[in-house]
Amino acid sequence: MASLMVCIGSSCHLKGSYNVIQTFQQMVEEYNLHDQVEMKAQFCMKRCQQGVSVCLDGVDYDVSPQTAREFFKTHILDKQPKP
């Protein structure tokens, strides 16, 4: 199971963390990944840099609302086992 954490602290909130979370939630629904992706929100991840701080399986990334869909496809969807 993939562990996906999105920062919702002040800086990330202003950069669009709510929209990133919405995109990720929509894609979990769209691809029926409820039992393969565990999503959590974290108040502050102490990485106030370029975009919204996202941690996927212990690896930190910067994501924006504009890149969230592509991030999900590349880092989560493409890594799912093929039937």
C-alpha positions as CSV (number, residue, x, y, z in Angstrom):
1,M,0.0,0.0,0.0
2,A,1.3,3.4,-0.9
3,S,1.5,6.0,1.9
4,L,0.7,9.5,0.6
5,M,0.9,12.5,2.9
6,V,0.1,16.0,1.9
7,C,1.0,19.1,3.9
8,I,-1.8,21.4,4.9
9,G,0.2,24.0,6.8
10,S,-0.2,27.7,6.1
11,S,2.4,28.0,3.3
12,C,1.2,24.9,1.5
13,H,-2.4,25.9,1.9
14,L,-1.6,29.1,0.1
15,K,0.1,27.2,-2.6
16,G,-3.0,25.0,-3.2
17,S,-2.8,21.9,-1.0
18,Y,-6.6,21.7,-0.9
19,N,-6.7,21.4,-4.7
20,V,-3.8,18.8,-4.6
21,I,-5.7,16.7,-2.1
22,Q,-8.9,17.0,-4.1
23,T,-7.1,15.8,-7.3
24,F,-5.5,12.9,-5.4
25,Q,-8.9,11.9,-3.9
26,Q,-10.6,12.1,-7.3
27,M,-7.9,9.9,-8.9
28,V,-8.2,7.3,-6.1
29,E,-11.9,7.1,-6.8
30,E,-11.4,7.1,-10.6
31,Y,-8.9,4.2,-10.5
32,N,-10.5,2.4,-7.6
33,L,-7.4,2.5,-5.5
34,H,-9.0,2.7,-2.0
35,D,-7.1,-0.4,-0.7
36,Q,-3.8,0.6,-2.4
37,V,-3.3,4.2,-1.4
38,E,-3.5,5.5,2.1
39,M,-3.8,9.3,2.1
40,K,-3.1,11.5,5.1
41,A,-2.9,15.3,5.8
42,Q,0.0,16.7,7.9
43,F,-0.2,20.1,9.4
44,C,3.4,21.2,8.5
45,M,6.1,19.1,7.0
46,K,8.8,21.7,7.5
47,R,9.5,21.9,3.7
48,C,8.1,25.3,2.8
49,Q,9.8,25.5,-0.6
50,Q,8.5,25.6,-4.2
51,G,5.1,23.8,-4.1
52,V,2.9,21.8,-1.9
53,S,5.0,19.3,0.2
54,V,4.0,15.7,-0.5
55,C,5.6,12.6,1.0
56,L,5.1,9.4,-0.9
57,D,6.4,6.3,0.9
58,G,9.0,8.3,2.7
59,V,10.2,10.4,-0.3
60,D,9.5,14.1,-0.3
61,Y,8.3,15.9,-3.4
62,D,7.0,19.4,-4.3
63,V,3.7,19.3,-6.2
64,S,1.4,22.1,-7.4
65,P,-2.3,21.9,-8.2
66,Q,-1.3,22.0,-11.9
67,T,1.1,19.0,-11.6
68,A,-0.9,16.9,-9.1
69,R,-2.6,14.7,-11.8
70,E,0.6,14.0,-13.6
71,F,2.4,13.3,-10.3
72,F,-0.3,10.8,-9.3
73,K,-0.1,9.0,-12.7
74,T,3.7,8.8,-12.7
75,H,4.4,8.0,-9.1
76,I,1.3,6.1,-8.0
77,L,-0.7,4.8,-10.9
78,D,2.3,3.6,-13.0
79,K,3.7,1.7,-10.0
80,Q,0.5,-0.3,-9.4
81,P,0.6,-4.0,-10.2
82,K,-0.9,-4.8,-13.6
83,P,-3.7,-7.3,-13.6
